[in-house]
């Protein structure tokens, strides 16, 4: 076990004999922190649980069945290598081959991102309601648009017509350049990404999606292909996903899954600031959330983080005085932030030149990577004009109150681009 393995995500393993050792070894190598299951198993525990169908006792399987009946919410992974797979309802991840263990961390990250997104969506509506603003219910008759990203993928033609018949428009982008062009002129509900088109480890589009967060706040639906060994680049793309859809089987079933996922993403999207809400939720100058909103909202995020035993990070940027008085610089900085964050991240303008981003389910390392990415883009932006800003990253601790957590980010010391190089 490496010195930093303690920071790897934990997972409980219910398996027997030599298979337990094999599963734990493969999961350790893939960046997870496995540990043997307790007896009896607590199906309400927060860590994911892996069950090896072939080697666990009947008692474990019966306990899992009862937990499903009463909808106990624990992320479960089933390793089922049999020719007659066990029928499972709910959101259990099913692995049909031992080699699929290598990509399990990415699958769990995608599921955790989806759950975090849903919790943040509910929390934002509660905060908005507490400030006297109520959002209308989701429009069930809306026509969501999908951005299909695949380098030479044959799936597009098969999906385009049936998805259109179901009321979903699909626009194809064969490269990151065309994807950028489409995103600049159209608002999409999600990006539909075909893993099969990114088998090349040198794929620039896959690198743009996975490492550069090129899709920003746009939710990502990944089309997976069971039975195909994933490359490192494909595993990285899965880790950015909001949802993963199995692209095997009948096309009608795949289309139905995509439609269901897309409409759920639209219906349960976290509310985002808009100029029309300036008096309550949004800052008119930058289009980010207002200070009033973030101060009312951060307490809810802290409660969720404590309840779920998840991290919460706050990133703060302060422009120098020469940039603070520039409306163009503030808007440019806000645009960079908006393009780099997920829709579950909460950006706000605290005062002129002072930006705060709260990051649910994100540790210090994740906040630092985001800050460095934003800082790199801002330092090279023609309007901002160089390293005229600093930033600070703070992770929530038990002693923080909502006010002290925000104040800790605001009150320096600041890291400067020239020092971070």
Order of alpha helices (4+ residues) and beta strands (2+ residues): beta-alpha-beta-beta-alpha-beta-beta-alpha-beta-alpha-beta-alpha-beta-alpha-beta-alpha-beta-alpha-alpha-beta-alpha-alpha-beta-beta-alpha-beta-alpha-beta-alpha
